């Protein structure tokens, strides 16, 4: 109980500061979330608890919570409270799979398969994967989830000669490729902002036109052979990409 009280007191805004109290409280809550003082799916103090514990108005507490809602840091469950939202910080300097990232954050990865089939490649895929026009490709379309929550839509294309059985892939494509001795050892990745199409918005539970991050990755085997072309449509409210810069 003392730990909870001490944590609550660290959130108290300073009335001597020119910044509005609700923005100070929102910033203090955000810092506490990012530092791990609250975990994913853990309930935050209620507006009433914040108001009484910090000696602030309910309006101040409510406005601070609304700031965090707009940032996608928290979510409200009707009738049960306010909770920390899952959020991924993906380092841009390290190659890792979606499943590996989630496990490092203490989350459980899973997938809902939309399509798995063999097809003819598009002109762009022939060029980017270095295919002959007569080759076929394996297509993997799925929803990527963290603790059951949809985080992204993933559409992968792999030369069929390197992945002949699309049904054999489980939750992790990279783990499957490792198991058949075709590990991805490096990748080129491009990220850009897009607006969600109506179909994609419905799949991930957002409004059409909402901003998403499109991450396009080309993965390579040892020997510089391209094996993977993946487009990942990431929910903007759940994803951060982090790069460390040095001089």
C-alpha positions in Angstrom: 0.0 0.0 0.0 2.9 2.4 0.9 4.4 1.8 -2.5 1.2 2.6 -4.3 0.9 5.8 -2.2 4.5 6.8 -2.8 3.9 6.3 -6.6 0.8 8.4 -6.5 2.5 11.2 -4.8 5.2 11.4 -7.5 2.4 12.3 -10.0 1.4 15.5 -8.1 1.5 18.6 -10.3 3.3 21.7 -9.1 0.9 24.7 -8.8 3.9 27.1 -8.9 4.7 26.0 -12.5 3.2 28.0 -15.4 2.2 24.8 -17.2 -1.5 23.8 -16.7 -2.0 21.3 -13.9 -3.7 18.7 -16.2 -0.7 18.8 -18.6 1.7 18.4 -15.8 -0.3 15.4 -14.5 -0.5 13.9 -18.0 3.3 14.2 -18.4 4.0 12.7 -15.0 1.6 9.8 -15.8 3.3 9.3 -19.2 6.8 9.2 -17.6 5.6 6.7 -15.0 4.1 4.4 -17.8 7.3 4.6 -19.9 9.5 3.9 -16.9 7.6 0.6 -16.2 5.9 1.7 -13.0 2.7 0.4 -14.5 2.6 -2.6 -16.8 0.6 -3.4 -19.9 -3.1 -4.2 -19.0 -2.6 -2.9 -15.4 -5.3 -0.6 -14.2 -4.4 3.1 -13.6 -5.8 5.0 -10.6 -9.3 6.2 -11.2 -10.1 9.9 -11.7 -11.6 10.0 -8.2 -8.4 8.4 -6.7 -6.2 10.9 -8.5 -8.4 13.8 -7.4 -8.5 12.8 -3.8 -4.9 11.5 -3.5 -3.3 14.5 -5.3 -5.7 17.2 -4.0 -6.7 18.3 -7.5 -10.1 18.7 -9.1 -11.9 15.9 -10.9 -11.8 18.1 -14.0 -8.0 18.2 -13.9 -7.7 14.5 -13.5 -10.2 13.8 -16.4 -8.4 16.2 -18.8 -5.1 14.5 -18.0 -6.6 11.1 -18.8 -8.0 12.4 -22.0 -4.5 13.5 -23.1 -3.2 10.0 -22.5 -6.2 8.5 -24.4 -5.4 10.8 -27.4 -1.8 9.6 -27.3 -2.9 5.9 -27.3 -1.1 5.2 -24.0 -4.2 4.1 -22.2 -7.6 2.6 -23.0 -10.9 2.6 -21.2 -12.8 -0.6 -20.6 -16.5 0.1 -19.9 -17.3 -0.8 -16.4 -13.8 -2.0 -15.3 -11.5 1.0 -15.5 -8.6 2.5 -17.4 -5.7 0.4 -18.5 -2.2 0.7 -20.1 -2.3 0.0 -23.8 0.3 -2.4 -25.3 2.9 -0.4 -27.2 6.0 -1.5 -29.1 9.2 0.4 -29.3 11.1 -1.2 -32.2 14.8 -0.3 -32.4 15.7 0.4 -36.0 19.3 -0.8 -35.6 18.4 -4.4 -34.7 16.8 -7.1 -36.9 14.1 -9.0 -35.0 10.8 -10.7 -35.7 7.4 -9.4 -34.4 7.2 -12.4 -32.1 10.6 -11.9 -30.6 9.9 -8.2 -30.0 6.7 -9.0 -28.1 8.2 -11.7 -25.9 11.0 -9.2 -24.9 8.2 -6.9 -23.7 6.5 -9.7 -21.8 3.6 -10.0 -24.2 2.3 -13.1 -25.9 2.4 -13.0 -29.7 -0.3 -14.7 -31.9 -1.6 -14.5 -35.4 -5.0 -14.7 -37.1 -4.4 -16.0 -40.6 -6.3 -14.3 -43.4 -4.8 -16.0 -46.4 -2.0 -18.5 -47.2 -1.5 -19.5 -50.8 0.8 -19.8 -53.8 0.5 -17.3 -56.6 2.3 -15.6 -59.5 4.4 -12.6 -58.6 3.7 -9.0 -59.5 6.2 -7.1 -61.7 7.4 -5.3 -58.6 7.9 -8.6 -56.7 9.9 -10.0 -59.6 12.3 -7.0 -59.3 12.5 -6.7 -55.6 13.0 -10.4 -54.9 15.2 -11.1 -57.9 12.8 -13.7 -59.4 12.4 -15.1 -62.9 9.0 -14.3 -64.5 8.1 -17.9 -64.4 8.7 -18.4 -60.6 5.8 -18.5 -58.1 5.6 -16.9 -54.7 4.1 -17.9 -51.4 1.8 -15.3 -49.9 1.1 -15.0 -46.2 -1.6 -12.5 -45.0 -2.4 -12.2 -41.3 -3.2 -10.1 -38.3 -0.5 -9.8 -35.8 -1.6 -9.7 -32.1 -0.2 -8.9 -28.7 -2.0 -10.5 -25.8 -4.9 -11.0 -28.2 -5.1 -7.3 -29.3 -4.6 -6.6 -33.0 -1.4 -4.5 -33.5 -0.8 -4.8 -37.3 -1.7 -6.3 -40.6 1.1 -8.2 -42.3 1.4 -9.2 -45.9 4.5 -11.3 -46.8 5.7 -12.6 -50.1 8.4 -15.4 -50.3 9.7 -17.3 -53.3 7.9 -20.6 -53.3 11.2 -22.4 -54.0 12.4 -21.2 -50.6 9.0 -21.7 -48.8 7.0 -24.3 -50.6 4.5 -25.0 -47.8 2.7 -21.9 -46.6 0.6 -24.0 -44.1 3.7 -24.9 -42.2 4.3 -21.4 -40.9 3.2 -20.9 -37.3 3.1 -17.6 -35.4 6.6 -16.6 -36.4 7.8 -16.6 -40.0 11.4 -16.0 -38.9 11.4 -19.0 -36.5 10.0 -21.2 -39.2 12.7 -20.0 -41.6 15.3 -20.7 -38.9 14.0 -24.2 -38.5 14.4 -25.0 -42.2 17.9 -23.5 -42.3 17.0 -20.4 -44.2 17.5 -17.7 -41.6 17.1 -14.0 -42.4 20.4 -12.4 -41.6 19.9 -8.8 -42.7 17.1 -6.6 -44.0 16.4 -3.3 -45.6 13.4 -1.5 -44.1 11.4 1.6 -45.2 8.8 3.3 -43.0 6.2 5.8 -44.2 2.9 7.2 -43.0 -0.3 6.2 -44.8 -4.1 6.6 -44.2 -5.9 3.4 -43.5 -8.2 2.0 -46.2 -11.7 1.1 -45.3 -10.8 -2.7 -45.4 -7.7 -2.3 -43.3 -9.4 -0.1 -40.8 -12.1 -2.7 -40.2 -9.5 -5.4 -39.7 -7.6 -3.5 -37.0 -10.6 -1.7 -35.4 -9.9 1.9 -36.3 -11.7 4.6 -38.3 -11.1 4.7 -42.1 -8.5 7.3 -43.0 -6.7 7.0 -39.6 -2.9 7.4 -39.8 -1.0 4.1 -39.9 2.7 3.3 -40.3 3.6 1.2 -43.4 6.8 -0.8 -42.8 8.2 -2.4 -45.9 11.0 -4.9 -45.3 13.2 -7.0 -47.7 14.9 -9.8 -45.8 18.0 -11.5 -47.1 19.7 -14.9 -46.6 23.4 -15.3 -46.1 24.9 -14.7 -49.6 22.6 -11.7 -50.2 19.7 -13.7 -51.6 16.4 -11.9 -51.0 13.8 -14.2 -49.3 11.1 -12.0 -47.9 9.1 -8.9 -49.0 6.8 -7.9 -46.2 4.5 -5.0 -45.8 3.4 -4.4 -42.2 0.5 -1.9 -41.6 1.1 -0.9 -38.0 -1.4 0.8 -35.8 0.0 4.3 -35.1 -1.3 4.3 -31.5 0.6 1.1 -30.6 3.9 1.5 -32.4 7.0 3.6 -31.9 10.2 3.2 -33.9 13.4 4.2 -32.0 16.8 5.1 -33.5 19.9 5.8 -31.4 22.1 8.5 -33.1 25.7 9.1 -32.2 28.2 11.7 -33.2 
